[in-house]
């Protein structure tokens, strides 16, 4: 039996033609894929070589000359500007409590009433003594007038006249004392009505009606806290003290803001009220006290807030968008847009940043247009295309924009 190796037989002409067709199909498919490959995003890779002849899509901001306010954030605690422990000024039985715990009261409102009867009795006694002494003085004055007439006629001894005059003076002095006793008794009687010494919010009452209260009671009747305006205590690092004191002592108001702990909601705006006289050696900070309006009671005593304090104001400062400033190994830099739509790299020296603005010390001038978005795609001299933030560059319908011609009919009318 003869065995023949199939691989030793040369391929037929039909087989060679089939292989050639397969190779042509592979090359055709590869060429089609190359022609329909995905285009790179507008702006291209870093270095400024985008999909359209090296043009990068960017947004710009303008460098301005304006007043620049420098603020710092500190931890703060809300505290009443005044806190008063309301005590009785006389001893007696508490008849009525005329406030509701937690309510707002005004200065002069009656908070409580003490039994007035013992004090009324004392006042009546003082008035009676005053009336008696006034009658004695009136009688003494009548006698003195009679003695004066007799003295002119030498019908009475001079000693009797002097004695009567002395008696009149004695009664006049007694009346002065009597009137003081009456005034004191009236004052004690008035003290049986306990009045609010300040305007504020009352706390929990310490004594119930029916109990005896005394002026010496430590806890008093109730505590009133002034909450409008509200105080704010903060501590500032000692490095910032000089700038704050300079502005405060110049007479210019130092603005203060209170925001919530998440720094998402402004609670109130006020101004610096006073500065402590000693720096805390433990923390290296100085206490500041501010005053904030609180008309609707949004600020609550002993709450923790974030304090924003105006440290300094630089007039006619050079200010740029904060997003335009980049950081590198050699410090800050920014790209400035030229008139030929290319960018130029500028090294910059910056000051503090406030929100979306940064203070420029060196490197930029007012009117410069700086790149705020798309900076990572740029190099010095790169060609750019300025776009409006939130809008797709022209011709990018495949990237979410509308294709050319979409939205209108052939005659230019809007499509339904």
Secondary structure as GFF3:
##gff-version 3
##sequence-region A 1 416
A	DSSP	three_ten_helix	6	8	.	.	.	ID=ss1
A	DSSP	alpha_helix	13	35	.	.	.	ID=ss2
A	DSSP	beta_strand	55	62	.	.	.	ID=ss3
A	DSSP	beta_strand	64	80	.	.	.	ID=ss4
A	DSSP	beta_strand	83	86	.	.	.	ID=ss5
A	DSSP	beta_strand	92	97	.	.	.	ID=ss6
A	DSSP	beta_strand	104	105	.	.	.	ID=ss7
A	DSSP	beta_strand	110	114	.	.	.	ID=ss8
A	DSSP	alpha_helix	117	152	.	.	.	ID=ss9
A	DSSP	alpha_helix	158	190	.	.	.	ID=ss10
A	DSSP	beta_strand	193	195	.	.	.	ID=ss11
A	DSSP	beta_strand	200	202	.	.	.	ID=ss12
A	DSSP	beta_strand	212	213	.	.	.	ID=ss13
A	DSSP	beta_strand	222	225	.	.	.	ID=ss14
A	DSSP	beta_strand	230	237	.	.	.	ID=ss15
A	DSSP	three_ten_helix	238	240	.	.	.	ID=ss16
A	DSSP	alpha_helix	241	249	.	.	.	ID=ss17
A	DSSP	beta_strand	255	259	.	.	.	ID=ss18
A	DSSP	beta_strand	266	280	.	.	.	ID=ss19
A	DSSP	beta_strand	285	292	.	.	.	ID=ss20
A	DSSP	beta_strand	304	321	.	.	.	ID=ss21
A	DSSP	three_ten_helix	322	324	.	.	.	ID=ss22
A	DSSP	beta_strand	326	328	.	.	.	ID=ss23
A	DSSP	beta_strand	331	337	.	.	.	ID=ss24
A	DSSP	beta_strand	343	354	.	.	.	ID=ss25
A	DSSP	beta_strand	357	362	.	.	.	ID=ss26
A	DSSP	beta_strand	369	373	.	.	.	ID=ss27
A	DSSP	three_ten_helix	375	377	.	.	.	ID=ss28
A	DSSP	beta_strand	383	386	.	.	.	ID=ss29
A	DSSP	three_ten_helix	397	399	.	.	.	ID=ss30
###
